[in-house]
Amino acid sequence: GGEAGDAGAPPAADAGTPAAEECPRARISVMPGNRLNVRSMPNTTGEPVGSLANNMIVEVVAQVDGQDIEGDTTWLAIEAGLTSGYVSAQFANCTTDAAPVLQPPDAYRLPLECGTSTRITQGNNGGFSHGGRARYAYDFGIAINTPLVAMADGIVLYTFAETEPGEPCYTGGGSSCFPFANYVVLGHGDGSASIYKHLNQVLVTEGEFVPSGIAIGLSGSTGYSSGPHAHVMRQEECGAATSCQSVPLVFADVAGDGVPATNATVTSGNCP
């Protein structure tokens, strides 16, 4: 998705003009949770040849005239890895910024907006549900629709956002609701990933680069949950979204050893 509807008969592609020096690359700009389709021609006719996540930076090969999208006929011929084709300039802004490179983080910080305080309702090895593979997880007692942010720079590996208002597991339920928690998983370039569960809303898409401190979703109580909270943990990057082994997570913005206990109050220093 991401593109506007049909606006008349689409023109055919032409050779276009080489990308000007001021437009060597483009940053994809679509609504949170959406992706931008890449087309084989500079119009919305035919099937997409790929899609791009919000905030991705791609190489611009040429600017061409194409289908009118919201009053703009400019389309960009782009290359992004193995994907090449055309995107409307309505959803791709020229930039001289280089594509971000994911580096292993030097620290992890609380998954809350800068200055936000809350209580740890269940810490590591918590008797209720933090044992086995989840032994290093944390539960944060936050109100519904509190922004959750990336604990370190990451690339979105997996998302699940299919549990919606009115569905049985949207406001939480028993163990049968376990598969229906909305979540985001970020890879961090160090062999580990972080998972953020029980979301009301997912704000990112797979493949998107998310800097530390930037929102990935809004908290909720979806899935196996007894009330509003956020379940967050660092885990092995095991090739799956869930059921991976948790690994120790130390917060650089928590005093002492960086491992808050159950009932501790913490305040985020995760400031972009």
VMD Tcl script that draws the C-alpha trace (Angstrom):
set ca {
  {0.00 0.00 0.00}
  {0.99 3.57 0.51}
  {0.15 4.97 -2.92}
  {-2.88 7.02 -3.88}
  {-5.61 5.66 -6.12}
  {-5.78 5.77 -9.92}
  {-5.79 9.27 -11.39}
  {-6.53 8.66 -15.04}
  {-4.77 6.67 -17.73}
  {-1.17 6.06 -16.63}
  {1.58 7.10 -19.03}
  {4.30 4.75 -20.21}
  {7.82 4.97 -18.82}
  {10.47 7.01 -20.56}
  {14.21 7.12 -20.09}
  {13.90 10.00 -17.63}
  {16.70 12.23 -16.47}
  {19.60 11.16 -14.29}
  {19.15 11.87 -10.60}
  {20.42 15.36 -9.85}
  {23.21 15.78 -7.34}
  {20.68 17.05 -4.83}
  {18.65 13.82 -5.14}
  {21.12 10.93 -4.98}
  {18.87 9.03 -2.58}
  {15.30 9.08 -1.32}
  {13.79 8.47 2.10}
  {10.51 6.53 2.04}
  {7.70 8.36 3.82}
  {4.43 6.51 4.45}
  {2.05 6.29 7.39}
  {3.31 4.19 10.33}
  {2.65 0.50 9.82}
  {2.40 0.82 6.00}
  {4.81 -0.07 3.21}
  {5.35 1.61 -0.16}
  {4.90 -0.49 -3.29}
  {7.68 -0.44 -5.91}
  {6.24 -0.57 -9.43}
  {7.70 -1.89 -12.68}
  {6.45 1.27 -14.42}
  {5.88 4.82 -13.12}
  {2.19 4.17 -12.45}
  {-0.07 2.02 -10.29}
  {-1.05 -0.38 -13.07}
  {0.07 -3.97 -12.61}
  {1.45 -5.88 -9.68}
  {4.15 -4.41 -7.42}
  {7.68 -5.79 -7.84}
  {8.50 -5.21 -4.18}
  {7.80 -2.93 -1.24}
  {9.78 -0.60 1.02}
  {9.44 0.17 4.73}
  {8.90 3.64 6.12}
  {12.15 5.63 6.63}
  {14.22 3.36 4.35}
  {16.81 5.23 2.28}
  {17.24 3.98 -1.29}
  {19.41 4.91 -4.28}
  {17.81 7.14 -6.94}
  {18.76 6.26 -10.52}
  {16.57 8.75 -12.40}
  {13.54 11.02 -12.14}
  {10.76 10.40 -14.66}
  {7.32 11.70 -15.53}
  {4.52 9.28 -14.65}
  {1.02 8.93 -13.29}
  {-0.40 11.92 -11.45}
  {-0.48 11.10 -7.73}
  {-2.12 13.84 -5.66}
  {-1.08 16.48 -8.20}
  {2.52 15.27 -8.62}
  {3.65 13.44 -11.77}
  {7.25 12.90 -10.62}
  {8.33 9.31 -10.05}
  {11.76 8.10 -8.96}
  {13.56 5.14 -10.47}
  {15.15 3.50 -7.42}
  {17.39 0.61 -6.45}
  {17.19 -1.07 -3.06}
  {19.20 -4.26 -2.88}
  {17.62 -6.73 -5.31}
  {14.58 -4.51 -5.78}
  {14.49 -1.95 -8.56}
  {11.58 -0.02 -10.06}
  {9.59 3.16 -9.60}
  {8.02 4.97 -6.65}
  {5.93 8.13 -6.58}
  {7.76 11.21 -5.31}
  {4.69 11.82 -3.13}
  {6.00 9.09 -0.83}
  {9.78 9.35 -1.33}
  {11.66 12.49 -0.33}
  {15.02 13.31 -1.85}
  {17.89 13.24 0.63}
  {21.66 13.36 0.73}
  {21.67 11.21 3.87}
  {23.36 7.84 3.58}
  {21.42 4.69 4.37}
  {21.80 3.82 8.08}
  {24.21 1.02 8.93}
  {23.27 -1.15 11.89}
  {26.08 -1.38 14.41}
  {26.05 -3.56 17.54}
  {24.76 -1.28 20.31}
  {27.06 -0.02 23.04}
  {24.14 -0.06 25.50}
  {20.44 -0.84 25.92}
  {18.02 1.61 27.53}
  {14.50 1.39 28.91}
  {11.77 0.92 26.27}
  {9.94 4.08 27.31}
  {10.01 7.66 26.08}
  {12.63 9.89 27.68}
  {11.62 10.90 31.21}
  {8.77 8.37 31.56}
  {8.58 6.61 34.93}
  {6.85 3.33 35.68}
  {6.99 0.25 37.90}
  {8.44 -3.14 37.04}
  {5.49 -5.45 37.73}
  {7.53 -8.60 37.09}
  {11.29 -8.82 36.77}
  {13.76 -11.57 35.90}
  {12.88 -15.04 37.16}
  {9.43 -13.79 38.17}
  {7.32 -16.59 39.61}
  {4.23 -15.84 37.50}
  {5.54 -16.24 33.95}
  {9.24 -15.31 33.77}
  {10.91 -18.69 33.83}
  {12.52 -20.99 31.28}
  {13.07 -19.21 27.99}
  {11.52 -16.03 29.39}
  {13.61 -15.88 32.56}
  {15.27 -12.56 31.62}
  {12.04 -10.76 30.66}
  {10.59 -7.61 32.23}
  {6.97 -6.52 32.57}
  {6.32 -2.77 32.68}
  {3.12 -1.59 34.36}
  {2.04 1.09 31.91}
  {-1.33 2.41 30.80}
  {-2.84 1.40 27.47}
  {-1.47 3.32 24.47}
  {1.79 4.32 26.16}
  {4.49 4.58 23.45}
  {7.11 1.83 23.55}
  {10.45 2.74 22.02}
  {13.45 0.85 20.66}
  {15.91 -0.02 23.44}
  {18.77 0.28 20.93}
  {19.13 0.90 17.20}
  {17.49 -1.97 15.36}
  {16.00 -3.36 12.19}
  {12.42 -4.66 12.39}
  {12.60 -8.42 11.91}
  {9.02 -9.45 12.67}
  {5.69 -7.91 13.54}
  {2.25 -9.23 14.44}
  {-0.62 -6.75 14.42}
  {-3.68 -8.86 13.64}
  {-5.44 -8.77 17.01}
  {-7.90 -5.89 16.79}
  {-10.65 -4.32 18.92}
  {-13.62 -6.61 19.38}
  {-11.61 -9.83 19.08}
  {-11.56 -12.22 22.07}
  {-7.86 -11.71 22.91}
  {-7.69 -7.94 22.35}
  {-8.15 -7.11 26.02}
  {-6.24 -10.15 27.24}
  {-7.13 -13.69 28.14}
  {-5.78 -17.04 29.26}
  {-3.12 -19.27 27.73}
  {-5.24 -19.86 24.62}
  {-4.58 -16.21 23.73}
  {-0.78 -16.69 23.74}
  {-0.45 -16.68 19.89}
  {-2.49 -13.51 19.57}
  {-0.34 -10.89 21.31}
  {0.59 -8.07 18.95}
  {4.37 -7.57 18.97}
  {7.47 -6.12 17.34}
  {10.88 -7.82 17.17}
  {14.01 -5.76 16.45}
  {17.39 -7.20 15.43}
  {20.38 -5.35 16.84}
  {23.38 -6.55 14.84}
  {24.94 -8.32 17.81}
  {23.25 -11.72 17.47}
  {20.39 -10.70 19.70}
  {16.94 -9.23 19.21}
  {14.43 -7.45 21.43}
  {10.72 -8.20 21.59}
  {7.92 -5.87 22.68}
  {4.60 -7.69 23.33}
  {0.91 -7.10 24.12}
  {0.76 -4.02 21.88}
  {-2.45 -2.21 21.03}
  {-0.90 -0.82 17.86}
  {2.22 -1.58 15.82}
  {3.85 1.53 14.32}
  {6.61 -0.07 12.21}
  {6.97 -2.59 9.39}
  {9.45 -5.36 8.67}
  {12.75 -4.07 7.27}
  {12.43 -0.63 8.84}
  {15.45 0.86 10.62}
  {14.42 2.21 14.04}
  {16.86 4.36 16.05}
  {17.05 3.99 19.82}
  {14.29 5.95 21.54}
  {11.92 5.98 18.56}
  {8.42 4.50 19.02}
  {7.75 1.02 17.64}
  {4.21 0.65 18.99}
  {1.63 1.55 21.63}
  {1.15 -0.62 24.71}
  {-1.96 -2.67 25.37}
  {-3.11 -5.99 26.77}
  {-3.40 -8.22 23.69}
  {-2.74 -11.95 23.90}
  {-2.04 -13.93 27.07}
  {-2.39 -11.04 29.50}
  {-4.14 -10.33 32.79}
  {-4.13 -6.56 32.31}
  {-2.41 -3.66 30.56}
  {1.37 -3.99 30.58}
  {4.36 -4.38 28.26}
  {6.38 -7.59 28.17}
  {9.89 -6.79 26.95}
  {13.00 -8.92 26.72}
  {16.24 -9.38 24.87}
  {16.51 -12.76 23.17}
  {18.66 -14.85 20.89}
  {18.11 -14.08 17.22}
  {16.89 -17.60 16.58}
  {15.23 -17.22 13.18}
  {11.77 -16.94 14.70}
  {9.76 -14.15 16.31}
  {8.82 -15.87 19.56}
  {9.88 -18.83 21.72}
  {13.54 -17.79 21.47}
  {15.81 -18.05 24.52}
  {15.98 -14.82 26.50}
  {19.39 -13.39 27.34}
  {20.41 -10.98 30.12}
  {19.34 -7.40 29.55}
  {21.08 -4.62 31.45}
  {19.71 -1.07 31.21}
  {22.27 1.71 31.01}
  {19.70 4.16 32.41}
  {18.94 2.12 35.56}
  {21.15 2.82 38.59}
  {23.22 0.10 40.22}
  {23.65 -3.11 38.24}
  {21.11 -2.03 35.61}
  {18.80 -4.97 36.41}
  {15.63 -3.63 38.09}
  {13.78 -5.99 40.41}
  {10.04 -6.57 40.65}
  {8.26 -3.50 42.09}
  {11.19 -1.19 41.34}
  {10.31 2.20 39.85}
  {12.39 3.17 36.82}
  {12.69 6.37 34.80}
  {13.75 6.26 31.17}
  {16.90 8.00 30.00}
  {16.28 6.72 26.45}
  {16.51 10.14 24.82}
  {16.94 10.32 21.02}
}
mol new
graphics top color blue
foreach p $ca { graphics top sphere $p radius 0.5 }
foreach p [lrange $ca 0 end-1] q [lrange $ca 1 end] { graphics top cylinder $p $q radius 0.2 }
display resetview
